[in-house]
Amino acid sequence: MMTRNTPDTSVTFSLAELAKLEEERVRQEHLQRARAREQEAREQREAEARRRAAEAARAAAEEEARARRELEQAEAEARAGARARAALEVARIEAEAKARLEADNAARAHELAVARARAEGRRRGLVHALAAALGLALCGGAAAAYGVAQRVAGLQQEARQLRDAQAALAEERESARAAALAALDRRHAALRGRPLARDAEEARATAEAARKALDPRALDHDRLRAFGDALDALEARLDALERIAALDQRHADLAAWAAERRRPEATAAARVAATRARAAGADEGAVRAYEGALTRLREALARPAAPGPQPQVRPSGPACTNPGDPMCGLDGRPL
């Protein structure tokens, strides 16, 4: 009986071992297929992430290159326009100065002619008065001659007073114009000393031309007013440039925020608005448009980004206890 049971037990043990080996082989195959699927999924996710990052970087680089080209073109056009407008403004100021100088010379010549005529008339009147006084002295005696002499002296004194009053009035006008020119020069120096004065090329050239058209020895009211208007335009341009500098600082902060949120394409409109606002011929509307673009950029960045494909998050459960389990991943977590 013992001899017959021993082979049966051996056969049963061999079959159990074979079944166990087969089960282990099947488990290993399942484990390998699971690991292969996990590796393939991971590689696909990484490839998709790299592709999206490359596309975003390419789009950002293209937009940056386009904005740089537009900025360079706008700056070149602005410089050319500024030079042309400055040349036209200088020519206009020179023509106006020449015309005013000719008109002033003609007016002075007319006034001189009138003064000469009046002086000649007074001289003739004085000669007549002296002749009359001499006649009266010869004919009417000393009393009549004394009255005529007093009348002639009064006329001479009145003429001297009139000349003195005219000279005082002319001196007062020259003093007022000299004081106005000194005030404008101080204002001009203060404007040229502002940090962004070099960037206001067109307005600065116009103010320089208006100042050169002024002759301190023969100041003209119209030229002083033209100089003051040029300084007003220069101050307005400097104020606009300072506003643009503050907006540029805000733009840089928002661009850093956009880069942090991986949304560089959101700054394209703000870059275009900044280019237009920095142009030499830009007006107040361009500055307001730049400010509005930055406000819209801030609002866009404040909104949450559109949901996209999220990476698969594994549950933070207990780790696998059996490394040979086909449902156990490479990281020791259940699949």
C-alpha positions in Angstrom: 0.0 0.0 0.0 2.8 2.4 0.9 4.6 1.6 -2.3 1.5 2.3 -4.4 0.7 5.7 -2.7 4.2 7.1 -3.1 4.0 7.5 -7.0 0.5 8.9 -6.7 1.7 11.6 -4.3 4.7 12.4 -6.6 2.4 12.8 -9.5 0.0 15.0 -7.6 3.0 17.2 -6.4 4.4 17.5 -9.9 1.0 18.6 -11.3 0.7 21.2 -8.5 4.2 22.5 -9.2 3.4 22.7 -12.9 0.1 24.6 -12.2 2.0 27.0 -9.9 4.7 27.6 -12.6 2.0 28.2 -15.2 0.2 30.6 -12.9 3.5 32.4 -12.2 4.2 32.6 -16.0 0.8 34.1 -16.7 1.2 36.6 -13.8 4.6 37.7 -15.2 3.1 38.1 -18.7 0.3 40.3 -17.2 2.8 42.3 -15.3 5.0 42.9 -18.3 2.0 43.9 -20.5 0.8 46.3 -17.7 4.3 47.8 -17.4 4.5 48.1 -21.2 1.1 49.9 -21.3 2.1 52.2 -18.5 5.4 53.0 -20.1 3.7 53.7 -23.5 1.1 56.0 -21.8 3.8 57.9 -20.0 5.8 58.3 -23.2 2.7 59.6 -25.0 2.0 62.1 -22.2 5.5 63.3 -22.2 5.6 63.6 -26.0 2.3 65.5 -26.0 3.6 67.9 -23.3 6.8 68.5 -25.3 4.8 69.1 -28.4 2.6 71.7 -26.7 5.5 73.4 -25.1 7.3 73.5 -28.4 4.3 75.0 -30.1 3.8 77.6 -27.4 7.5 78.5 -27.6 7.3 78.8 -31.4 4.2 80.9 -31.3 5.7 83.2 -28.6 8.9 83.5 -30.6 7.0 84.3 -33.8 4.8 86.9 -32.0 7.9 88.4 -30.4 9.7 88.6 -33.7 6.7 90.2 -35.4 6.3 92.7 -32.6 10.0 93.5 -32.8 9.7 94.1 -36.6 6.7 96.3 -36.2 8.5 98.3 -33.4 11.6 98.8 -35.6 9.5 99.8 -38.6 7.4 102.2 -36.5 10.5 103.7 -34.9 12.1 104.2 -38.4 8.9 105.8 -39.7 8.7 107.9 -36.6 12.3 109.1 -37.0 11.8 109.9 -40.6 8.6 111.7 -39.9 10.1 113.6 -37.0 13.0 114.7 -39.2 10.7 115.8 -42.0 8.3 117.6 -39.6 11.2 119.3 -37.8 12.7 120.5 -41.2 9.3 121.9 -42.2 8.8 123.5 -38.8 12.3 125.1 -39.0 11.6 126.4 -42.5 8.2 127.8 -41.4 9.7 129.5 -38.4 12.5 131.0 -40.5 10.0 132.2 -43.1 7.8 133.7 -40.5 10.8 135.3 -38.8 12.0 136.7 -42.1 8.5 138.1 -42.9 8.1 139.6 -39.5 11.6 141.1 -39.7 10.8 142.7 -43.0 7.4 144.0 -41.6 9.2 145.4 -38.6 11.8 147.1 -40.7 9.1 148.6 -42.9 7.1 149.8 -39.8 10.2 151.3 -38.3 11.1 153.0 -41.6 7.5 154.4 -41.7 7.7 155.5 -38.1 11.1 157.1 -38.8 9.7 158.9 -41.8 6.7 160.2 -39.8 9.0 161.3 -37.0 11.2 163.2 -39.5 8.2 164.8 -41.0 6.9 165.8 -37.6 10.3 167.1 -36.6 10.5 169.1 -39.8 7.1 170.5 -39.2 8.0 171.5 -35.6 11.3 173.0 -36.9 9.4 175.0 -39.5 6.9 176.0 -36.8 9.7 177.1 -34.5 11.3 179.1 -37.3 8.0 180.8 -38.0 7.5 181.4 -34.3 10.9 182.9 -34.0 10.3 185.0 -37.0 7.0 186.1 -35.6 8.7 186.8 -32.3 11.4 188.8 -34.0 8.7 190.8 -35.9 6.8 191.4 -32.8 9.9 192.4 -31.0 10.7 194.8 -33.7 7.2 196.1 -34.1 5.4 195.6 -30.7 8.1 195.9 -28.2 9.6 193.8 -25.5 6.2 192.6 -23.9 5.0 190.9 -27.1 8.5 189.3 -27.7 8.4 187.9 -24.2 5.0 186.3 -24.7 6.1 184.7 -28.0 9.3 183.4 -26.3 7.3 181.8 -23.6 5.0 180.1 -26.1 8.0 178.7 -28.0 9.6 177.4 -24.8 6.3 175.7 -23.8 6.1 174.0 -27.2 9.7 172.8 -26.9 9.1 171.5 -23.4 6.0 169.6 -24.5 8.0 168.1 -27.4 10.7 166.9 -24.9 8.1 165.4 -22.6 6.5 163.5 -25.5 9.9 162.1 -26.6 10.7 161.1 -23.0 7.3 159.4 -22.6 7.8 157.5 -25.8 11.3 156.4 -24.8 10.1 155.2 -21.4 7.2 153.3 -23.0 9.6 151.6 -25.4 12.0 150.8 -22.6 9.2 149.3 -20.5 8.1 147.1 -23.4 11.6 145.9 -24.0 12.0 145.1 -20.3 8.8 143.2 -20.2 9.8 141.2 -23.3 13.3 140.5 -21.8 11.7 139.2 -18.6 9.3 137.0 -20.6 12.2 135.6 -22.6 14.2 134.9 -19.4 11.1 133.0 -17.9 10.8 131.0 -21.2 14.5 130.2 -21.1 14.2 128.9 -17.5 11.3 126.8 -18.5 13.1 125.5 -21.6 16.1 124.5 -19.4 13.9 122.8 -16.9 12.2 120.8 -19.7 15.5 119.8 -21.3 16.6 118.6 -17.9 13.8 116.1 -17.5 14.8 112.4 -17.8 12.9 111.6 -21.0 13.8 114.8 -22.9 16.0 112.9 -25.4 13.1 110.8 -26.5 11.0 113.8 -27.5 13.1 114.5 -30.5 10.5 116.3 -32.7 9.1 118.6 -30.0 12.6 119.4 -28.7 13.8 120.3 -32.2 10.8 122.6 -32.7 11.5 124.4 -29.4 15.2 124.8 -30.3 14.2 126.3 -33.7 11.7 128.7 -32.0 14.4 129.8 -29.6 17.0 130.4 -32.3 14.5 132.6 -34.2 14.5 135.0 -31.2 17.0 137.9 -31.3 17.6 139.3 -27.7 18.4 142.7 -29.2 15.1 143.0 -31.0 12.5 140.9 -29.3 9.1 140.3 -31.0 5.8 139.5 -29.3 4.8 136.9 -32.0 8.1 135.1 -31.8 7.9 135.0 -28.0 4.4 133.5 -28.3 5.7 130.9 -30.8 8.5 129.9 -28.4 5.9 129.6 -25.6 3.7 127.4 -27.8 6.7 125.2 -28.7 7.5 124.8 -25.0 3.8 123.8 -24.3 4.1 121.1 -27.0 7.4 119.9 -25.5 5.9 119.7 -22.0 2.9 117.8 -23.3 5.1 115.3 -25.1 7.3 114.7 -22.0 4.2 114.2 -19.9 3.0 111.6 -22.4 6.4 109.9 -22.4 6.4 109.7 -18.6 3.0 108.1 -18.7 4.2 105.6 -21.3 7.2 104.7 -19.1 4.9 104.0 -16.1 2.7 101.9 -18.5 5.9 100.0 -19.7 6.7 99.1 -16.1 3.2 97.8 -15.6 3.5 95.9 -18.9 6.7 94.2 -17.8 5.0 93.1 -14.6 2.0 91.7 -16.5 4.4 90.0 -19.0 6.2 88.3 -16.1 2.8 87.2 -14.8 1.8 85.8 -18.2 5.1 83.9 -18.5 4.6 82.4 -15.0 1.1 81.2 -16.1 2.5 80.0 -19.4 0.3 82.3 -21.5 2.8 84.4 -23.4 0.4 84.8 -26.4 -1.9 86.9 -24.2 0.6 89.8 -24.3 0.5 90.3 -28.1 -2.2 93.0 -28.1 -0.4 94.9 -25.4 2.9 94.8 -27.3 1.3 96.2 -30.4 -0.4 99.0 -28.4 2.9 99.8 -26.7 4.6 100.1 -30.1 2.0 102.5 -31.3 2.1 104.6 -28.2 5.9 105.0 -28.4 5.8 106.4 -31.9 6.8 110.0 -32.2 3.5 111.1 -33.7 1.4 109.3 -31.2 -1.5 111.3 -29.6 -3.4 111.0 -26.4 -5.6 108.3 -27.9 -2.7 106.0 -28.5 -1.6 106.3 -24.8 -5.2 105.6 -23.7 -5.3 102.6 -26.0 -2.1 101.2 -24.5 -3.5 101.7 -21.0 -6.7 99.9 -22.0 -4.8 97.0 -23.5 -2.9 96.5 -20.2 -6.2 96.6 -18.3 -7.6 93.9 -20.6 -4.4 91.8 -20.2 -4.7 92.0 -16.4 -8.3 90.9 -16.6 -7.4 88.0 -19.0 -4.6 86.8 -16.7 -6.9 87.0 -13.6 -9.4 84.7 -15.2 -8.6 80.9 -14.8 -7.1 79.2 -17.9 -9.3 77.0 -20.0 -9.3 73.3 -18.8 -7.0 71.1 -20.8 -5.9 67.5 -20.6 -4.8 66.8 -17.1 -2.1 64.3 -16.3 -3.4 61.1 -14.7 -3.2 61.3 -10.9 -2.7 58.0 -9.1 -4.5 57.4 -5.8 -2.4 57.8 -2.8 -3.4 54.5 -1.4 -1.3 51.8 0.2 1.6 50.4 -1.6 1.6 46.9 -3.2 2.6 44.1 -0.8 3.3 41.5 -3.5 5.8 42.6 -6.1 4.8 39.7 -8.3 1.2 41.0 -8.5 0.3 41.9 -12.2 -1.8 44.8 -11.0 1.2 46.4 -9.2 3.0 49.2 -11.1 6.7 50.0 -11.3 6.4 52.7 -8.6 5.0 50.1 -6.1 1.4 51.5 -6.3 -1.7 49.6 -7.5 -2.5 50.2 -11.2 
